[in-house]
Amino acid sequence: MSHALTPSRYGVLLAVMLTASIGDTLLSHGMAEVGPVSFDHLGLLLHALINPWVIAGVLCLIGFFATYLSALSWADLTFVLPSTAFGYVVIALISHFWLHEHISLFRWTGIILIVCGVGFVANGPALTERPPCPASDPAAAIDPLAATTTTTTV
């Protein structure tokens, strides 16, 4: 079985990265409009839920969750999560140009190191080869020890 990524699977990984990045950015913008929320004033949290930026962010994050589940159905978590690390760059760029946040050289260095680390993961397979499950052996389904032990008669 080949575990090479097809163009549609690359598209799913791109969608995971973009929906998470855009959703988080929209939530940040919306919560900046709402202001600080604390457990002492939970009414502000309810107010946040009607903010259009927060609603858009939540919808993007629902899209993220759907594409993330899709990716996890055909690849290992240790492949999917790092392969979307370029999202850190996307978030930093959107935050800088749209939210007008200052991103220090120290943060840029950290972002670049994280993204470079993806190279180590990208060279590996998307799905780890696993040995057959003992339950797939009919004898093991009846007697689990029968599949692992053998008896000889003399």
N, C-alpha and C positions, 0 to 999 in steps of 0.2 A: 504494500500500500504506500503510495507516494504522499508525502506531507508538504509538497511544494505549494506555495501560496498562489492562488489564482488571482486574476485582476479583481474579481468581485470580493475576494477576501481582503485584498489590500484596501478596497473601498470601504469594507466594514471597519477595518482598523483606522482608516482616515476619519470615518464618521464617528467612531468612539472618541478619537482625539479632539475633533472639532466640536462635537456636541458637549463634551465635558468642559472644554476651554471656554466656549461661548456661554454655556449655561452658568458656569462659575462667575464669569465676568458680569453677566446680566444680574445675577444675585448680588454681587458686590455693589453694582450701581444702584440697584433698588434699595438695598439696606443702607447705603449712604444717604439716600433721600429720607428714609424712615427715621434714622438716627439710632442711638443706643437702645438695646432691648435688654431688660433684666427680668428675673423671676418675680421681682417686686411689682412690675408693671406689665403683666402678660397681655394687657389690652393692646399694647404696641405691637406685639407679635401678631395678633389678629389683624391689626391695621396693615402690617407688612404683607399679609397674605392677599390683600386686595390691590397692592401696588403693581402696576402693569409690568414693570421691569422684573419684579420677583416672579410674577406669573409666567412671563416669557422664559426666565431662567429655569423655573421648575419644569416647564414643558421641554426645554432643551435637555435637562437632566433626565427626564423620562425617556427621551430619545437615546441619550447616552446609555441608560440602563438596558434598554432593549438591544442596542447594538453590542453592548458589552456582553450580555448573555449569549448573543449569537456567536461572538468571537470565542467565548469560553466553551461553546459546544463543540468546536473543532480544533482548539489549541489549548495548551497548558497555560495556567495562570502566570507562570514564570516567563512565558513568552508574550502573552497579551499585554500585561501591565507595563513592562519595560518598552514594548514596541510603540506605545502611545506616549512616550516621554517627550517627544517633540512638542507635545501640548504645553509643556512648561515655557517653551519659547513663544508659542502662540499667545499664551496668557500674558507673558511679559510684554509682548508687542502691543496687544490690545490694551493692556493696563496703562502702558506708557502713552500711546497715541490717543486713546479714547477717554480713559479715566484720568489722564494727566498725572499719573503717579511717577514719582522719581524712583528709578531703579539704579541702585548703587553698583559700582564695579564689582564689589564683593558678591552681590546677588547674581550679576551676570556670570561671574566666574563659576559660581555654584550651579547655575542652570546649564552652562556649557559642559561642565564635568559630568552632570547627570546624563545629558544627551549623548556625550561621548561614550559613556558606559554602556549605552544601548548597543554599540557595536559588538560588544562581547556576546550579548544575547542574540543579536540578529544572525550570527553565523551558525547558531544551533538549529535543531529541528523545531518546528512549531508544536509538535506533539511527541511526547516521550513514548518510545516503544515499550510496551509492557508485556511481561510473559502472560501466557493464557491463564485465565482464572481457573482454579481447581474445580469450581462449580460447573465449568463447561464439560468436565469429564463425567459421563453418566455414572460410573462407579463411585465417584466422590459424592455425588448427590445422594446416593443411597447410604454409603458408609464413608465418611470423610477420611477415616484412617486407611481404608482399602486402597486409596490412590497413592498413599505415601509409603505403605509398608508392603512387603511381599513375603509370602510364606512358601516354604519349600517342604515337600513331603518326601520322605525317604522310604 
